[in-house]
């Protein structure tokens, strides 16, 4: 189940969530359920094809949006959410790295194709 917008929100219960497999720079998250004025400071585990890395999920008080750096060049395949009762992910959107998008784009005749 690739996640983009999640109407009722996905509770953060330490579960693995499939991500659209790909190479990205960032994973943008929209959160709900933090108390007003409360900061979010949790660890999220990014699962790649051959590795797993921790990344900090941090938001300033009252800010529902954040992004996680996707630091490896391997394909991201899953994300393990933190265990934080009451916190929900309502959207998770990967940002495609420009270098990967350019490398996978078809070349066009007469346009400096490879």
N, CA, C and O atoms as CSV, one atom per row, in Angstrom:
chain,resi,resn,atom,element,x,y,z
A,1,UNK,N,N,0.839,-1.178,0.000
A,1,UNK,CA,C,0.000,0.000,0.000
A,1,UNK,C,C,0.880,1.234,0.000
A,1,UNK,O,O,1.255,1.692,1.079
A,2,UNK,N,N,1.227,1.795,-1.135
A,2,UNK,CA,C,1.957,3.056,-1.132
A,2,UNK,C,C,1.132,4.133,-0.446
A,2,UNK,O,O,-0.084,4.200,-0.625
A,3,UNK,N,N,1.782,4.959,0.324
A,3,UNK,CA,C,1.086,5.960,1.113
A,3,UNK,C,C,1.324,7.331,0.517
A,3,UNK,O,O,2.469,7.702,0.259
A,4,UNK,N,N,0.277,8.079,0.295
A,4,UNK,CA,C,0.414,9.483,-0.054
A,4,UNK,C,C,-0.481,10.253,0.900
A,4,UNK,O,O,0.009,10.921,1.810
A,5,UNK,N,N,-1.800,10.165,0.697
A,5,UNK,CA,C,-2.724,10.763,1.643
A,5,UNK,C,C,-3.480,9.646,2.331
A,5,UNK,O,O,-3.940,8.708,1.679
A,6,UNK,N,N,-3.611,9.742,3.649
A,6,UNK,CA,C,-4.264,8.716,4.447
A,6,UNK,C,C,-5.443,9.383,5.140
A,6,UNK,O,O,-5.248,10.067,6.145
A,7,UNK,N,N,-6.671,9.205,4.631
A,7,UNK,CA,C,-7.820,9.953,5.142
A,7,UNK,C,C,-7.991,9.918,6.657
A,7,UNK,O,O,-8.199,10.968,7.265
A,8,UNK,N,N,-7.912,8.759,7.279
A,8,UNK,CA,C,-8.143,8.692,8.721
A,8,UNK,C,C,-6.844,8.739,9.519
A,8,UNK,O,O,-6.876,8.723,10.749
A,9,UNK,N,N,-5.721,8.797,8.847
A,9,UNK,CA,C,-4.432,8.833,9.527
A,9,UNK,C,C,-3.955,7.442,9.901
A,9,UNK,O,O,-4.755,6.556,10.201
A,10,UNK,N,N,-2.675,7.264,9.882
A,10,UNK,CA,C,-2.043,6.001,10.221
A,10,UNK,C,C,-1.401,6.174,11.590
A,10,UNK,O,O,-0.462,6.955,11.745
A,11,UNK,N,N,-1.906,5.447,12.582
A,11,UNK,CA,C,-1.384,5.581,13.942
A,11,UNK,C,C,0.062,5.116,14.016
A,11,UNK,O,O,0.442,4.121,13.399
A,12,UNK,N,N,0.852,5.841,14.769
A,12,UNK,CA,C,2.265,5.496,14.956
A,12,UNK,C,C,2.363,4.446,16.060
A,12,UNK,O,O,2.400,4.767,17.247
A,13,UNK,N,N,2.404,3.177,15.635
A,13,UNK,CA,C,2.435,2.057,16.574
A,13,UNK,C,C,3.635,1.149,16.334
A,13,UNK,O,O,3.597,-0.037,16.660
A,14,UNK,N,N,4.705,1.712,15.759
A,14,UNK,CA,C,5.916,0.944,15.527
A,14,UNK,C,C,5.840,0.003,14.335
A,14,UNK,O,O,6.691,-0.875,14.188
A,15,UNK,N,N,4.835,0.170,13.480
A,15,UNK,CA,C,4.644,-0.736,12.356
A,15,UNK,C,C,5.459,-0.332,11.133
A,15,UNK,O,O,5.864,0.819,10.971
A,16,UNK,N,N,5.684,-1.335,10.273
A,16,UNK,CA,C,6.322,-1.092,8.984
A,16,UNK,C,C,5.257,-0.650,7.988
A,16,UNK,O,O,4.186,-1.250,7.897
A,17,UNK,N,N,5.567,0.402,7.248
A,17,UNK,CA,C,4.662,0.924,6.223
A,17,UNK,C,C,5.381,0.855,4.885
A,17,UNK,O,O,6.461,1.427,4.737
A,18,UNK,N,N,4.798,0.162,3.904
A,18,UNK,CA,C,5.434,0.146,2.582
A,18,UNK,C,C,5.516,1.559,2.001
A,18,UNK,O,O,4.569,2.340,2.092
A,19,UNK,N,N,6.645,1.861,1.417
A,19,UNK,CA,C,6.828,3.145,0.741
A,19,UNK,C,C,6.866,2.876,-0.756
A,19,UNK,O,O,7.245,1.781,-1.172
A,20,UNK,N,N,6.482,3.849,-1.572
A,20,UNK,CA,C,6.661,3.656,-3.006
A,20,UNK,C,C,8.150,3.435,-3.262
A,20,UNK,O,O,8.955,4.340,-3.042
A,21,UNK,N,N,8.523,2.246,-3.721
A,21,UNK,CA,C,9.939,1.924,-3.893
A,21,UNK,C,C,10.589,2.906,-4.855
A,21,UNK,O,O,10.090,3.126,-5.959
A,22,UNK,N,N,11.694,3.489,-4.438
A,22,UNK,CA,C,12.390,4.425,-5.301
A,22,UNK,C,C,13.549,5.075,-4.589
A,22,UNK,O,O,13.805,4.810,-3.415
A,23,UNK,N,N,14.255,5.940,-5.318
A,23,UNK,CA,C,15.382,6.698,-4.785
A,23,UNK,C,C,14.928,8.127,-4.574
A,23,UNK,O,O,14.421,8.769,-5.494
A,24,UNK,N,N,15.111,8.621,-3.365
A,24,UNK,CA,C,14.592,9.935,-3.002
A,24,UNK,C,C,15.616,10.732,-2.216
A,24,UNK,O,O,16.586,10.185,-1.692
A,25,UNK,N,N,15.382,12.039,-2.143
A,25,UNK,CA,C,16.163,12.918,-1.274
A,25,UNK,C,C,15.481,13.057,0.085
A,25,UNK,O,O,16.139,13.063,1.126
A,26,UNK,N,N,14.154,13.167,0.059
A,26,UNK,CA,C,13.371,13.461,1.261
A,26,UNK,C,C,12.096,12.639,1.282
A,26,UNK,O,O,11.586,12.210,0.247
A,27,UNK,N,N,11.604,12.436,2.480
A,27,UNK,CA,C,10.293,11.847,2.691
A,27,UNK,C,C,9.514,12.877,3.506
A,27,UNK,O,O,9.810,13.102,4.679
A,28,UNK,N,N,8.517,13.501,2.877
A,28,UNK,CA,C,7.717,14.540,3.529
A,28,UNK,C,C,6.577,13.874,4.303
A,28,UNK,O,O,5.884,13.002,3.779
A,29,UNK,N,N,6.394,14.297,5.556
A,29,UNK,CA,C,5.344,13.737,6.403
A,29,UNK,C,C,4.451,14.846,6.927
A,29,UNK,O,O,4.920,15.927,7.283
A,30,UNK,N,N,3.161,14.563,6.969
A,30,UNK,CA,C,2.187,15.443,7.602
A,30,UNK,C,C,1.624,14.669,8.779
A,30,UNK,O,O,1.095,13.570,8.610
A,31,UNK,N,N,1.737,15.238,9.967
A,31,UNK,CA,C,1.367,14.562,11.197
A,31,UNK,C,C,0.143,15.197,11.833
A,31,UNK,O,O,-0.178,16.358,11.578
A,32,UNK,N,N,-0.537,14.409,12.671
A,32,UNK,CA,C,-1.679,14.890,13.431
A,32,UNK,C,C,-1.662,14.170,14.772
A,32,UNK,O,O,-1.169,13.047,14.873
A,33,UNK,N,N,-2.191,14.808,15.782
A,33,UNK,CA,C,-2.328,14.152,17.073
A,33,UNK,C,C,-1.386,14.622,18.148
A,33,UNK,O,O,-1.545,14.241,19.308
A,34,UNK,N,N,-0.401,15.442,17.804
A,34,UNK,CA,C,0.464,16.002,18.846
A,34,UNK,C,C,-0.339,17.068,19.593
A,34,UNK,O,O,-1.158,17.770,19.001
A,35,UNK,N,N,-0.099,17.174,20.861
A,35,UNK,CA,C,-0.781,18.187,21.669
A,35,UNK,C,C,-0.359,19.586,21.217
A,35,UNK,O,O,0.776,19.768,20.777
A,36,UNK,N,N,-1.253,20.580,21.315
A,36,UNK,CA,C,-0.863,21.944,20.948
A,36,UNK,C,C,0.379,22.381,21.734
A,36,UNK,O,O,0.435,22.220,22.953
A,37,UNK,N,N,1.349,22.921,21.047
A,37,UNK,CA,C,2.582,23.364,21.673
A,37,UNK,C,C,3.585,22.258,21.944
A,37,UNK,O,O,4.669,22.521,22.466
A,38,UNK,N,N,3.239,21.011,21.594
A,38,UNK,CA,C,4.121,19.875,21.834
A,38,UNK,C,C,5.019,19.632,20.628
A,38,UNK,O,O,4.555,19.654,19.488
A,39,UNK,N,N,6.301,19.401,20.879
A,39,UNK,CA,C,7.240,19.038,19.824
A,39,UNK,C,C,7.204,17.531,19.614
A,39,UNK,O,O,6.889,16.775,20.533
A,40,UNK,N,N,7.525,17.103,18.408
A,40,UNK,CA,C,7.674,15.684,18.112
A,40,UNK,C,C,9.160,15.425,17.935
A,40,UNK,O,O,9.836,16.134,17.190
A,41,UNK,N,N,9.666,14.408,18.620
A,41,UNK,CA,C,11.085,14.062,18.565
A,41,UNK,C,C,11.180,12.545,18.713
A,41,UNK,O,O,11.321,12.031,19.822
A,42,UNK,N,N,11.102,11.840,17.601
A,42,UNK,CA,C,11.044,10.379,17.593
A,42,UNK,C,C,11.981,9.819,16.528
A,42,UNK,O,O,12.396,10.541,15.621
A,43,UNK,N,N,12.310,8.543,16.637
A,43,UNK,CA,C,13.138,7.874,15.631
A,43,UNK,C,C,12.238,7.095,14.677
A,43,UNK,O,O,11.334,6.372,15.096
A,44,UNK,N,N,12.508,7.260,13.395
A,44,UNK,CA,C,11.844,6.510,12.326
A,44,UNK,C,C,12.937,5.692,11.644
A,44,UNK,O,O,14.048,6.186,11.449
A,45,UNK,N,N,12.633,4.450,11.282
A,45,UNK,CA,C,13.621,3.589,10.627
A,45,UNK,C,C,13.301,3.493,9.145
A,45,UNK,O,O,12.202,3.087,8.767
A,46,UNK,N,N,14.259,3.867,8.305
A,46,UNK,CA,C,14.097,3.791,6.857
A,46,UNK,C,C,14.701,2.475,6.379
A,46,UNK,O,O,15.887,2.212,6.582
A,47,UNK,N,N,13.878,1.662,5.746
A,47,UNK,CA,C,14.303,0.353,5.251
A,47,UNK,C,C,14.574,0.452,3.752
A,47,UNK,O,O,13.682,0.752,2.958
A,48,UNK,N,N,15.825,0.192,3.389
A,48,UNK,CA,C,16.249,0.193,1.996
A,48,UNK,C,C,16.339,-1.252,1.523
A,48,UNK,O,O,16.075,-2.177,2.292
A,49,UNK,N,N,16.709,-1.448,0.264
A,49,UNK,CA,C,16.834,-2.805,-0.267
A,49,UNK,C,C,17.797,-3.654,0.556
A,49,UNK,O,O,17.517,-4.828,0.799
A,50,UNK,N,N,18.925,-3.091,0.993
A,50,UNK,CA,C,19.951,-3.867,1.691
A,50,UNK,C,C,20.421,-3.246,2.997
A,50,UNK,O,O,21.493,-3.601,3.487
A,51,UNK,N,N,19.660,-2.338,3.570
A,51,UNK,CA,C,20.098,-1.682,4.793
A,51,UNK,C,C,18.907,-1.043,5.515
A,51,UNK,O,O,17.827,-0.870,4.951
A,52,UNK,N,N,19.144,-0.707,6.767
A,52,UNK,CA,C,18.142,-0.003,7.580
A,52,UNK,C,C,18.870,1.117,8.313
A,52,UNK,O,O,19.905,0.884,8.937
A,53,UNK,N,N,18.331,2.337,8.237
A,53,UNK,CA,C,18.937,3.485,8.910
A,53,UNK,C,C,17.918,4.202,9.782
A,53,UNK,O,O,16.753,4.324,9.405
A,54,UNK,N,N,18.351,4.680,10.951
A,54,UNK,CA,C,17.471,5.521,11.767
A,54,UNK,C,C,17.542,6.970,11.291
A,54,UNK,O,O,18.596,7.442,10.865
A,55,UNK,N,N,16.433,7.654,11.367
A,55,UNK,CA,C,16.384,9.096,11.103
A,55,UNK,C,C,15.476,9.723,12.148
A,55,UNK,O,O,14.509,9.099,12.585
A,56,UNK,N,N,15.775,10.940,12.550
A,56,UNK,CA,C,14.965,11.628,13.539
A,56,UNK,C,C,13.760,12.278,12.891
A,56,UNK,O,O,13.881,13.004,11.904
A,57,UNK,N,N,12.602,12.007,13.457
A,57,UNK,CA,C,11.347,12.658,13.070
A,57,UNK,C,C,11.144,13.781,14.076
A,57,UNK,O,O,10.812,13.541,15.237
A,58,UNK,N,N,11.347,15.010,13.613
A,58,UNK,CA,C,11.261,16.161,14.519
A,58,UNK,C,C,10.369,17.231,13.931
A,58,UNK,O,O,10.436,17.542,12.742
A,59,UNK,N,N,9.528,17.791,14.793
A,59,UNK,CA,C,8.740,18.954,14.405
A,59,UNK,C,C,8.813,19.975,15.525
A,59,UNK,O,O,8.951,19.623,16.696
A,60,UNK,N,N,8.721,21.223,15.159
A,60,UNK,CA,C,8.637,22.287,16.158
A,60,UNK,C,C,7.225,22.273,16.748
A,60,UNK,O,O,6.299,21.729,16.147
A,61,UNK,N,N,7.074,22.860,17.904
A,61,UNK,CA,C,5.771,22.910,18.559
A,61,UNK,C,C,4.730,23.526,17.634
A,61,UNK,O,O,4.919,24.626,17.115
A,62,UNK,N,N,3.639,22.811,17.436
A,62,UNK,CA,C,2.542,23.311,16.617
A,62,UNK,C,C,2.713,23.139,15.125
A,62,UNK,O,O,1.811,23.494,14.366
A,63,UNK,N,N,3.836,22.606,14.675
A,63,UNK,CA,C,4.083,22.395,13.248
A,63,UNK,C,C,3.744,20.963,12.870
A,63,UNK,O,O,4.365,20.036,13.391
A,64,UNK,N,N,2.774,20.748,11.977
A,64,UNK,CA,C,2.394,19.381,11.631
A,64,UNK,C,C,3.233,18.756,10.511
A,64,UNK,O,O,3.196,17.538,10.331
A,65,UNK,N,N,3.980,19.553,9.765
A,65,UNK,CA,C,4.723,19.033,8.614
A,65,UNK,C,C,6.214,18.948,8.924
A,65,UNK,O,O,6.774,19.795,9.620
A,66,UNK,N,N,6.832,17.913,8.395
A,66,UNK,CA,C,8.270,17.737,8.543
A,66,UNK,C,C,8.784,16.915,7.374
A,66,UNK,O,O,8.001,16.452,6.544
A,67,UNK,N,N,10.078,16.734,7.307
A,67,UNK,CA,C,10.644,15.882,6.272
A,67,UNK,C,C,11.818,15.109,6.858
A,67,UNK,O,O,12.509,15.576,7.764
A,68,UNK,N,N,12.020,13.926,6.318
A,68,UNK,CA,C,13.117,13.063,6.732
A,68,UNK,C,C,14.117,12.991,5.585
A,68,UNK,O,O,13.716,12.836,4.432
A,69,UNK,N,N,15.404,13.102,5.877
A,69,UNK,CA,C,16.388,12.913,4.808
A,69,UNK,C,C,16.497,11.438,4.446
A,69,UNK,O,O,16.546,10.571,5.318
A,70,UNK,N,N,16.535,11.175,3.159
A,70,UNK,CA,C,16.760,9.811,2.658
A,70,UNK,C,C,18.186,9.832,2.127
A,70,UNK,O,O,18.441,10.309,1.021
A,71,UNK,N,N,19.109,9.313,2.923
A,71,UNK,CA,C,20.525,9.556,2.680
A,71,UNK,C,C,21.230,8.520,1.812
A,71,UNK,O,O,22.326,8.782,1.319
A,72,UNK,N,N,20.638,7.377,1.619
A,72,UNK,CA,C,21.293,6.336,0.813
A,72,UNK,C,C,20.869,6.425,-0.641
A,72,UNK,O,O,19.816,6.974,-0.965
A,73,UNK,N,N,21.708,5.875,-1.516
A,73,UNK,CA,C,21.359,5.834,-2.937
A,73,UNK,C,C,20.579,4.572,-3.279
A,73,UNK,O,O,20.101,4.429,-4.404
A,74,UNK,N,N,20.444,3.653,-2.322
A,74,UNK,CA,C,19.631,2.451,-2.546
A,74,UNK,C,C,18.153,2.830,-2.553
A,74,UNK,O,O,17.775,3.907,-2.094
A,75,UNK,N,N,17.334,1.940,-3.073
A,75,UNK,CA,C,15.894,2.183,-3.107
A,75,UNK,C,C,15.293,2.051,-1.708
A,75,UNK,O,O,15.557,1.087,-0.990
A,76,UNK,N,N,14.480,3.039,-1.342
A,76,UNK,CA,C,13.714,2.993,-0.104
A,76,UNK,C,C,12.502,2.100,-0.345
A,76,UNK,O,O,11.808,2.267,-1.348
A,77,UNK,N,N,12.235,1.154,0.557
A,77,UNK,CA,C,11.106,0.241,0.346
A,77,UNK,C,C,10.082,0.272,1.472
A,77,UNK,O,O,8.898,0.044,1.224
A,78,UNK,N,N,10.512,0.553,2.721
A,78,UNK,CA,C,9.583,0.592,3.846
A,78,UNK,C,C,10.041,1.618,4.872
A,78,UNK,O,O,11.201,2.031,4.899
A,79,UNK,N,N,9.092,2.016,5.717
A,79,UNK,CA,C,9.373,2.942,6.801
A,79,UNK,C,C,8.763,2.354,8.075
A,79,UNK,O,O,7.588,1.988,8.098
A,80,UNK,N,N,9.579,2.268,9.140
A,80,UNK,CA,C,9.034,1.842,10.432
A,80,UNK,C,C,8.723,3.095,11.232
A,80,UNK,O,O,9.607,3.887,11.557
A,81,UNK,N,N,7.432,3.255,11.541
A,81,UNK,CA,C,6.981,4.414,12.298
A,81,UNK,C,C,7.366,4.265,13.764
A,81,UNK,O,O,7.591,3.151,14.237
A,82,UNK,N,N,7.443,5.377,14.485
A,82,UNK,CA,C,7.765,5.288,15.912
A,82,UNK,C,C,6.568,4.757,16.704
A,82,UNK,O,O,5.443,4.718,16.205
A,83,UNK,N,N,6.829,4.358,17.926
A,83,UNK,CA,C,5.750,3.982,18.834
A,83,UNK,C,C,5.411,5.221,19.646
A,83,UNK,O,O,6.095,5.560,20.612
A,84,UNK,N,N,4.346,5.887,19.235
A,84,UNK,CA,C,3.915,7.109,19.917
A,84,UNK,C,C,2.395,7.189,19.868
A,84,UNK,O,O,1.831,7.693,18.897
A,85,UNK,N,N,1.732,6.694,20.906
A,85,UNK,CA,C,0.271,6.711,20.937
A,85,UNK,C,C,-0.275,8.114,20.709
A,85,UNK,O,O,0.235,9.093,21.255
A,86,UNK,N,N,-1.298,8.191,19.911
A,86,UNK,CA,C,-1.942,9.469,19.625
A,86,UNK,C,C,-1.409,10.176,18.397
A,86,UNK,O,O,-2.113,11.002,17.816
A,87,UNK,N,N,-0.190,9.880,17.984
A,87,UNK,CA,C,0.383,10.535,16.803
A,87,UNK,C,C,-0.005,9.750,15.559
A,87,UNK,O,O,0.083,8.522,15.537
A,88,UNK,N,N,-0.436,10.468,14.519
A,88,UNK,CA,C,-0.844,9.830,13.267
A,88,UNK,C,C,-0.136,10.503,12.096
A,88,UNK,O,O,0.115,11.708,12.098
A,89,UNK,N,N,0.177,9.682,11.100
A,89,UNK,CA,C,0.706,10.186,9.834
A,89,UNK,C,C,-0.486,10.299,8.893
A,89,UNK,O,O,-1.150,9.300,8.617
A,90,UNK,N,N,-0.766,11.498,8.398
A,90,UNK,CA,C,-1.891,11.690,7.485
A,90,UNK,C,C,-1.450,11.802,6.036
A,90,UNK,O,O,-2.272,11.691,5.127
A,91,UNK,N,N,-0.157,12.021,5.811
A,91,UNK,CA,C,0.381,12.007,4.444
A,91,UNK,C,C,1.870,11.698,4.514
A,91,UNK,O,O,2.576,12.154,5.412
A,92,UNK,N,N,2.329,10.911,3.541
A,92,UNK,CA,C,3.740,10.567,3.413
A,92,UNK,C,C,4.065,10.640,1.926
A,92,UNK,O,O,3.573,9.832,1.139
A,93,UNK,N,N,4.887,11.600,1.546
A,93,UNK,CA,C,5.173,11.825,0.136
A,93,UNK,C,C,6.673,11.869,-0.097
A,93,UNK,O,O,7.361,12.724,0.462
A,94,UNK,N,N,7.195,10.954,-0.922
A,94,UNK,CA,C,8.622,11.006,-1.228
A,94,UNK,C,C,8.920,12.112,-2.237
A,94,UNK,O,O,8.126,12.381,-3.138
A,95,UNK,N,N,10.078,12.747,-2.069
A,95,UNK,CA,C,10.537,13.761,-3.019
A,95,UNK,C,C,11.643,13.121,-3.858
A,95,UNK,O,O,12.671,12.702,-3.327
A,96,UNK,N,N,11.426,13.051,-5.156
A,96,UNK,CA,C,12.370,12.408,-6.068
A,96,UNK,C,C,13.624,13.247,-6.191
A,96,UNK,O,O,13.565,14.460,-6.397
A,97,UNK,N,N,14.747,12.588,-6.064
A,97,UNK,CA,C,16.030,13.265,-6.215
A,97,UNK,C,C,16.222,13.665,-7.666
A,97,UNK,O,O,15.997,12.856,-8.566
A,98,UNK,N,N,16.632,14.894,-7.906
A,98,UNK,CA,C,16.798,15.391,-9.267
A,98,UNK,C,C,17.802,14.549,-10.055
A,98,UNK,O,O,17.601,14.297,-11.243
A,99,UNK,N,N,18.870,14.119,-9.407
A,99,UNK,CA,C,19.888,13.339,-10.117
A,99,UNK,C,C,19.309,12.004,-10.585
A,99,UNK,O,O,19.655,11.540,-11.671
A,100,UNK,N,N,18.433,11.375,-9.789
A,100,UNK,CA,C,17.826,10.099,-10.183
A,100,UNK,C,C,16.787,10.325,-11.268
A,100,UNK,O,O,16.677,9.527,-12.198
A,101,UNK,N,N,16.029,11.400,-11.158
A,101,UNK,CA,C,15.010,11.684,-12.168
A,101,UNK,C,C,15.674,11.931,-13.520
A,101,UNK,O,O,15.188,11.462,-14.550
A,102,UNK,N,N,16.783,12.668,-13.515
A,102,UNK,CA,C,17.490,12.958,-14.763
A,102,UNK,C,C,18.092,11.685,-15.356
A,102,UNK,O,O,18.039,11.482,-16.569
A,103,UNK,N,N,18.654,10.843,-14.524
A,103,UNK,CA,C,19.290,9.618,-15.010
A,103,UNK,C,C,18.291,8.644,-15.602
A,103,UNK,O,O,18.642,7.860,-16.484
A,104,UNK,N,N,17.043,8.678,-15.132
A,104,UNK,CA,C,16.053,7.731,-15.631
A,104,UNK,C,C,15.187,8.314,-16.757
A,104,UNK,O,O,14.381,7.597,-17.349
A,105,UNK,N,N,15.350,9.606,-17.054
A,105,UNK,CA,C,14.565,10.254,-18.105
A,105,UNK,C,C,15.051,9.774,-19.478
A,105,UNK,O,O,16.254,9.623,-19.694
A,106,UNK,N,N,14.130,9.539,-20.390
A,106,UNK,CA,C,14.542,9.135,-21.726
A,106,UNK,C,C,15.213,10.285,-22.450
A,106,UNK,O,O,14.834,11.443,-22.272
A,107,UNK,N,N,16.201,9.974,-23.262
A,107,UNK,CA,C,16.838,11.028,-24.043
A,107,UNK,C,C,16.014,11.278,-25.286
A,107,UNK,O,O,15.410,10.360,-25.842
A,108,UNK,N,N,15.993,12.525,-25.719
A,108,UNK,CA,C,15.227,12.913,-26.899
A,108,UNK,C,C,16.182,13.245,-28.031
A,108,UNK,O,O,17.167,13.952,-27.815
A,109,UNK,N,N,15.913,12.748,-29.238
A,109,UNK,CA,C,16.765,13.079,-30.385
A,109,UNK,C,C,16.823,14.586,-30.584
A,109,UNK,O,O,15.808,15.276,-30.480
A,110,UNK,N,N,18.015,15.088,-30.870
A,110,UNK,CA,C,18.156,16.523,-31.138
A,110,UNK,C,C,18.141,17.385,-29.892
A,110,UNK,O,O,18.187,18.610,-30.002
A,111,UNK,N,N,18.078,16.784,-28.705
A,111,UNK,CA,C,18.037,17.552,-27.471
A,111,UNK,C,C,19.211,17.228,-26.559
A,111,UNK,O,O,19.105,17.324,-25.337
A,112,UNK,N,N,20.308,16.852,-27.152
A,112,UNK,CA,C,21.491,16.536,-26.346
A,112,UNK,C,C,21.346,15.214,-25.616
A,112,UNK,O,O,21.870,15.038,-24.516
A,113,UNK,N,N,20.627,14.284,-26.240
A,113,UNK,CA,C,20.403,12.976,-25.608
A,113,UNK,C,C,21.706,12.243,-25.396
A,113,UNK,O,O,22.727,12.542,-26.016
A,114,UNK,N,N,21.642,11.271,-24.502
A,114,UNK,CA,C,22.833,10.488,-24.163
A,114,UNK,C,C,23.055,9.394,-25.146
A,114,UNK,O,O,24.015,8.634,-25.017
